[in-house]
Amino acid sequence: MTVSDILKQVRFVVDAEGNKTAVQLDLSTWDALVEFIESYQTDEEATAELAAIPGLVEAVIETAG
């Protein structure tokens, strides 16, 4: 699964005004995202780009543990 495929699976949670407040992924998509991140751990540029996404590193650590 590519990053583009993963992003197409994202579902947004919105508040009463229609503002995006959260993102939902099904577990298979989440697993694909984790696998993608882990596969690029040796590529410093990709790792830095992914690490810059707010909350992503923390979420990966929580679920991988």
N, C-alpha and C positions, 0 to 999 in steps of 0.2 A: 504494500500500500504506500503510495507517495504522500507527501505532505499535502498536496492539492486534494487527493482523495480523502485524507483525514479531515481537512478543513470543510469539505462538502458535507461531512456527517455531523457537524456542529449544530446544536440546537440552542437557541438563545432563550433565556428567561427574561421577561420584561416586567416592569412595574406597571401600575395603573395608568401612568402617562405614556407608556410605550417605550420607555428608556431601557436599554439593555442593561441588566444587572448581574447576569451570570451566564455561564456556558455549560451545557450538558453534552456529554459524549456517552454512547453506549460502551459497555465494557470491552467489546472486541476492537472498537476504534481506539479506546484508551490504550489497550495493550499494543496496538500497532504504533501509536505515538511513542510509547515508552520504548518499544523495540527500535524505532527510528532514531530516537535520541541516543540510546545506548550504542547503536551502530556507528554513530559519528563522534563518539567520545574521543577518538584520536585525532579528529580533524578540528584543530583549534578554532578555525573560523566558524564552522557550523556550530560548534559547542558554544562559542561566545554569542552567536546570533540567537540560539535557542535559550541560552541562559538569561538573555536580556528580556525575555517575555515575563512580565510580572506574575509571580506566583507559580510559574511552571515548574521550576526546580524543586520547590517545596512540595508540590503535589506529587511529583515523581518519587521523591524520597519517601513520602508518606505511604504510597501504595506499593513501592518496591520492598519496603521493610518487612 
